[in-house]
Amino acid sequence: MSDKKLYKSPDKKICGVCGGLADYLNIDPTVVRLVAFALTFFSLGMAMLVYFVMAFVIENPPMNYSELYTNTSKRITKGQDKKISGVCSGLAKSLNIDPVIIRLGWALLTIFTVGFAGITTYIVASIIMPEPDVTVF
């Protein structure tokens, strides 16, 4: 049996629950956060209650957290080929496809849901996705 334990993550947006789950499962925290948003949206907020119960129950990370949990998953970040916020280009880069395909899909989602799902999802993704690490020389 593994000695791995679930902790809140210091890489947090609200309480560190999604980041902690991502570290525990060794997946990108952005994916966990988007799934949490979708569950909250489709459960009419009940998933948010579960989130705050988890935030209360899960322990804070120990001082050596970064030594215990090194998340080696590939991070989805906002892209540098921005039209608005970089969400579509970041997703395209992580999926290794042309950003135009993602932008077209997002536009269709927005049109067919009368703006609600496409715009709401884009705003949430823009808040959740981290900026890319850019080194300028």
C-alpha positions in Angstrom: 0.0 0.0 0.0 1.2 3.5 -0.8 2.3 6.0 1.8 0.9 8.8 -0.3 -1.4 11.1 1.5 -3.8 13.8 0.2 -3.0 17.4 1.3 -4.2 20.8 0.3 -1.8 22.3 -2.3 0.1 25.5 -1.8 -0.6 26.0 -5.5 -4.2 27.1 -4.7 -6.9 29.3 -6.3 -9.4 29.0 -3.4 -8.5 26.5 -0.7 -6.0 24.2 -2.3 -8.3 21.2 -2.7 -8.1 20.9 -6.5 -4.4 21.5 -6.5 -4.0 18.8 -3.8 -6.1 16.3 -5.7 -4.0 17.1 -8.8 -0.8 16.5 -7.0 -2.1 13.3 -5.4 -3.2 12.0 -8.8 -0.2 13.5 -10.7 -2.4 15.4 -13.2 -2.6 19.0 -14.3 -4.4 21.1 -11.7 -6.1 23.1 -14.5 -7.9 19.9 -15.5 -9.1 19.2 -11.9 -10.3 22.8 -11.6 -12.2 22.7 -14.8 -13.9 19.4 -13.8 -14.7 20.9 -10.4 -16.3 23.9 -12.1 -18.3 21.7 -14.5 -19.5 19.5 -11.6 -20.5 22.7 -9.6 -22.3 24.1 -12.6 -24.2 20.9 -13.5 -25.0 20.0 -9.8 -26.5 23.4 -9.3 -23.8 24.2 -6.7 -23.9 21.0 -4.6 -20.3 20.2 -5.7 -19.3 23.5 -4.1 -20.6 22.2 -0.8 -18.5 19.0 -1.2 -15.5 21.2 -2.1 -15.8 23.2 1.2 -16.3 20.0 3.2 -13.1 18.7 1.6 -11.3 22.0 2.4 -12.3 21.5 6.0 -11.3 17.8 6.2 -8.1 17.7 4.1 -5.0 18.7 6.1 -2.7 21.6 5.2 0.6 20.6 3.5 3.6 19.8 5.7 6.8 21.9 5.3 8.4 19.3 3.0 5.4 19.1 0.7 7.4 20.1 -2.4 9.7 17.1 -1.7 6.8 14.7 -1.2 4.8 15.7 -4.2 6.5 16.8 -7.4 3.7 16.9 -10.0 5.4 15.9 -13.2 2.3 16.2 -15.4 2.4 18.6 -18.4 0.8 21.9 -17.4 -1.8 23.5 -19.5 -1.1 27.3 -19.6 -2.5 30.2 -21.5 -0.9 30.6 -24.9 1.2 33.4 -26.2 -0.7 33.6 -29.4 -3.5 35.6 -27.7 -6.6 36.9 -29.3 -8.4 37.6 -26.0 -6.8 35.9 -23.0 -4.8 33.0 -24.5 -7.1 30.2 -23.4 -7.7 28.8 -26.9 -4.1 29.0 -28.0 -3.0 27.4 -24.7 -5.4 24.5 -25.1 -4.3 24.1 -28.7 -0.7 24.0 -27.7 -1.3 21.3 -25.1 -3.4 19.2 -27.6 -0.8 19.9 -30.4 -3.4 21.3 -32.8 -4.0 24.5 -34.7 -5.5 27.2 -32.4 -8.1 28.1 -35.1 -9.8 24.7 -34.5 -10.2 25.5 -30.8 -11.4 29.0 -31.5 -13.9 27.8 -34.0 -15.2 25.2 -31.6 -15.5 27.8 -28.8 -17.3 30.2 -31.2 -19.8 27.4 -32.1 -20.4 26.5 -28.5 -21.0 30.2 -27.7 -23.5 30.6 -30.7 -25.4 27.4 -30.0 -25.8 28.1 -26.3 -26.8 31.8 -26.9 -23.5 32.9 -25.4 -24.0 31.4 -21.9 -21.9 28.3 -21.9 -19.2 29.5 -24.2 -18.6 32.8 -22.5 -18.9 31.4 -19.0 -16.5 28.6 -19.7 -14.0 31.0 -21.3 -14.1 33.3 -18.4 -13.6 30.5 -15.9 -10.8 29.0 -18.0 -9.1 32.4 -18.2 -9.2 32.7 -14.4 -8.1 29.1 -13.8 -5.3 28.7 -16.4 -1.9 29.9 -15.3 0.2 32.3 -17.4 3.0 30.7 -19.4 6.5 30.8 -18.0 8.2 33.3 -20.3 11.9 33.9 -20.3 13.1 37.0 -22.1 16.8 37.5 -22.8 
